[in-house]
Amino acid sequence: MAMTKMSVALIVVGLIVSLVSVVSAIPGTATFYDHYVPSACYGNKNNGVMIAAASDVFWYNKAACGKMYHVRCTGSTNGVPHPCRGNGVTVKIVDYCPGCGGTIDLSKEAFAMIADPIAGRINVDYTP
């Protein structure tokens, strides 16, 4: 009997964790850029290539600087068939993109990890 209660408890905990991860994914769009320095957060410091620029959606006057986001492609925004590669990528916010046309502007390398760059703009889920 105790084992049954423990099994039920584990199933409930697993369901809660699953729901939290689904709820915490935020839908948006992503574009890409290829000129990384200087950046709004770090000036002339090179932060590598797994980076991104935040749009007004979550920039909050530099509060996004240095935060890490996991980004996953969910589909096309412009009719390019099957742009997603099935991977997710974790990027560090290093810049600001006030008019980038997406929620998050990924480095070209980060974008290419999750989608075909020919797509140009994709739907994504991102989580802090």
N, C-alpha and C positions, 0 to 999 in steps of 0.2 A: 504494500500500500504506500509506504514512504517513497519508494522508487517511482511510482506513478505520479505522485504529487511533484516530485523533483522534475520529472520529464515534462509535465505540464508547465511548471515554472520556467524551465529552460526554453520551451517553445514560445511562451509569452514574451520572455526577454528577447528572443530572436526576432519576433514580430515587431516589437517596439524599436529595436535597433534598425531594422529594415525600413520601417516607416519614417524614422528620423532622417535616415540618409536620403530617402526619396523627397521628403519635405524640404530638406536643406538645399537641394539642387535648385538653382535659380535659372530660369530660361532667359536667353538673350541671343545676341548675334555677335559674330566675330569677323573681323577683317585682319589684314596683316600689313606690316611696314618693314622697311629694311635699313633704316638709318637710326642707329641706337644711341649715339653720343653726339652732342650732350643730351641729357635727359632732365626733365623737370624736378625729379627727386634727387639725383646724384650728380648733376653737372657733368663734368668730363670723365667721371669714373666709369670704367667698363664693367658691366655686370654680367657679361657672358651673353648667350643667345636664348636661353629659356626665360624670356622676359616678356612683358606686355605693358601697354599703356591703358589707363583707365579712362572711361568716358565720364561725363557728368553724372551718370547713374550711380557710381560709387566712388568718385574722386574725393569729395568732401574736403576741399581745400588742403590737399596733400595728405589727408588721413590714410589714404590707400597706399601710400609709399611704403615699400618693403613687405607688404602683405603677400602671402602666397595664395594662389587660386588654382584649383584643379579644373581643367576645362575639357569638355567632351563634346565632339561633334554629334548633332542629332539630325541633321538634314540640310538640304539645299534651300537657299532663299531665292535663287534666280533660275531654276530649271535645269541646272547641271545635274545629270542623273548620277546618283550614288557617289557623292563627293567624300563621304566619311570613310576613314581608314579603319575604324573600330578601336582606335587607341584613345587614351586620354593623356593629357600633358599637364604638368604642374609648372606654373610660371610665377615669377616675382614681378610685382608692379614697380616699375621704375620711371614711368613717364605719364603724361597727361595727353589725352587726345580729344580736344573739345569738339572737333567736327569730323571724327574718323568714320562715321556712318555705321558704327556698330557699338555694342555694349562694351566690348573689350577688343583692343587692337593688339594682336599677338605679333611677336617677331615672326619673320618669314619662316625661320627654322621650326618654331613651335607650331605654327599653322600647318606646315607640311607634315608634321608628326601625326596630326589628327585628320587632315583633309587634303584633297588635291588642290594645290594653289590656283589652278585654273578656275575653280569655283569663285574665288575672290571674296565672297561673303557667305557665311554659313550660319545656320542655327546651332546654338550650343546650349548646354547646361553647364553652369559653373558653380563651384562650391568653395567657400573660404577655408 
